[in-house]
Amino acid sequence: MFMTNYNHISEIWETLEKEKSVGIVKRLYSSDTPFHIYGTFQYPERYYGVAFTFSNDIHIDISSFANLRDLKVILLNDTTFENSRLLIIELLHPDSRDIFATLCENLIQSVICLNTEQKVIHTVVNQLEKWKTLFEKSSSSGLTPLEQQGLYGELHFLQKILSKPDTVSCDVLHTWVGVDKALRDFQDNNWAVEVKTTSTNNPQKVTINGERQLDDTLLENLFLFHLSVEISNGNGQTLCQKVTAIREMLENDAPALSLFNAKLFEAGYLDGHALFYQNRFYQIRNENYYKVEKNFPRIRENELRGGVSDVKYSIILAMCDEYLVAENHIFNTIKEL
C-alpha cells in the first residue's frame, strides 16, 4: 500500500506559498496514488488546503459546510480534466496548520485504498462532518467529565505501550483507534484492547457499548483493560499533565508527535481548553487486564435474536477473576505491531 509522508502536504504548501501566485493553486500530492489528490494554497489569503478530483456525474452536497468558522469547503471545475470538479477543503486560520496537515495526511491515507471516486467522496464528506464538529468544539467548554475520564484511561494505556522497548511510536499511535469512534480503543490486525475507566462511585462495574465491542469472532486476541481511578481536586495527575508526559516521550520523533496531536484533536482535546481540566486530578487505585474469551460475561452479535440491536449492558468485574491476565502477557501478545 502507498504510505503517506507525514509532512508531505506541508512541503507542498510551503512550495506553493513561496510562488505567491494569486488565487487558488494546486499541486498533485503523488503520482503513485490511484486518485487525483492535491495540496492547495490560496494567496494572498494564506488558506492551506487539500483537494480531490471527481466526476461531474457524482452528486455532492456541501451546503452543511457553509459558513464554518475555521474551514472553507468549495466546489470548482477542474480545468485539468474534462467533465470533472474539484472538492477543496481550506483551513482559514494558519495557526492550526500543523494539526490540519496531519488530519489531511490521515484522510489521504484512508482514501487511497478505495476503488471508486464515489467511495472517495463519500469518505471525504464523512470526515468533513467530523472535522466540522471538532473545529466547532474549539469554541466550546471542552470535554465532559466522563469524556475526560475515558480519554485519561486511553492515554494511560497508550503511555504504557509507548514506554515498552523496541516499539515504533507511529505504529503504536495508529493502533489507537478509539478517537475514530471504532469498536474498541486499540486495535491491530489480530488483536484489540478495550479500555474502561471507572471512578470510585462504582469501581467494579463497566458499561459495554454494543454487541460487537467484546465480540472476538474476527480476532485472535481481545483484552479488556480496567483502570480504576479516584478523582480529586488536588492529588494525582490531571489530563493535561498526562498529555504533556506523552508529548515529552515523543519530542524527538516529529512524525509521531504530529500524529499524537492530531489524534488528540480528533478525541476533542484542545490545548485551549486546559483551563477546564486543571482542577480535576486522577489517582490510580487499581489496574486489571482480562482476556475476553470462552464464557467471559458478554453479549455477542451472533447471540442476539433477530431485530435486536444497539445493545448496551454492564459487566460486574468481580465475576471475571478467572479471566485475569498479567500485564506482561498483554504486551508480549501485541508487541508485533
FENNORKA-V602289 format. One record per helix or strand of 2 or more residues. SS is the DSSP state (hx for helix, st for strand). FROM is the first residue (numbers start at 1). LEN is the number of residues. If there is no record, write none. Layout:
SS/FROM/LEN ; SS/FROM/LEN
This chain:
hx/8/12 ; st/23/6 ; st/37/7 ; st/47/9 ; hx/63/3 ; st/71/7 ; st/84/8 ; hx/94/18 ; hx/117/21 ; hx/145/18 ; hx/169/7 ; hx/178/3 ; st/186/2 ; st/191/8 ; hx/200/3 ; st/205/5 ; st/221/12 ; st/237/2 ; hx/239/11 ; hx/254/13 ; hx/271/7 ; st/281/11 ; hx/301/3 ; st/312/5 ; hx/317/7 ; st/324/2 ; hx/327/8
